[in-house]
């Protein structure tokens, strides 16, 4: 039987090591490569043509949401599985709209990783039980309402995420490979579309719609720590 090939993308080496150890214990699954940021993840997809890409949401250069959006267009055969500390429906729904096939929270039981990967292998979707109920309820509440952020183009959403993340115009231009004037034009256009003309207002909009990560919960025990604890026993 052909093995399911997976790439891992997380900016914490300990998290990658722990997840890799778990994956290597799953039958007919192998790790095709690791990435420490979003750009490396996309490069790995091109080089290794994996079946599944396991992505953290918060990574440097390109975050998990941006990588998911780009992968959906450039590598449609790659199934994206998000691994994140965030459990609010906005984050999960934004990831699914971006093209993710699954979403696991980092404080989930380690057995969920195998369950999610098996779902990917059978061309199915997977949501951690911790978020699935809330996502369904939120979807029902929002039935018939416009999707969060749909009034913005993909590039405007990228600029917004970087802008509210504290990046300067120069840093955004470098990250996106465009001129500063182009970034300023995108900023002006998104502000005009949203009728929001200050950074605090943009931050509130981005947080409300799930277009940028909020501060992680401090009461959660990260998967990286739990994996370290398990391996140390």
Secondary structure, DSSP 8 states (H G I E B T S, - for coil): ---EEEEEE-S-HHHHHHHHHHHTTSTTEEEEEEESSHHHHHHHHHHH--SEEEEES--SSS-HHHHHHHHHHH-TTSEEEEEES--SHHHHHHHHHHT-SEEEETTS-THHHHHHHHHHHTT--EE-HHHHHHHHHHHHHTTTS--TTTTS-HHHHHHHHHHHTT--HHHHHHHHTS-HHHHHHHHHHHHHHHT--SHHHHHHHHHHHTSS-----TTS--HHHHHHHHHH-
